[in-house]
Amino acid sequence: MMDRCICCKEERIISMNKWCQECLDKLDNHIEKQGDGE
């Protein structure tokens, strides 16, 4: 469904937690990078 993403504040098709796919992808990438023991 269309709603305002709580991350980027854009009207997008969002998931259950109100994040659009673009922001979810960024979050996933960020978590993966943190897992490298930095």
N, C-alpha and C positions, 0 to 999 in steps of 0.2 A: 504494500500500500504506500501511497505518497504521504509524506509528512516531513517536518523540518528535522534534519539531522542535528543532534545535540552537540556533535563535534564540529562540523564545518558550517552549521546554521543554514545550509542550503535545502531547498525543497527537492527531496530525492525519494526514491523507493528505499525504504529503510527496513532493518531487521527488528527483531523483538525488543532489543535494548535501545532502539531509536538511533542507531548508527547506520550510515549508508555504507555500501560495500567498499567504496574508496577509502573511507576512514578505517574500516575494519582491516583492510589490506595493509594500511600503514601501521596500524597497531600490531598486527601479526609480525610484520617485518621488524618492528622496533623490539618486540619481545625476543625474536630469534637472535638479533644482534646482541642484546644484553646477555644472552646465554653463553657467550663466548669467554666468559670469565674476565671481563674488562674491569 
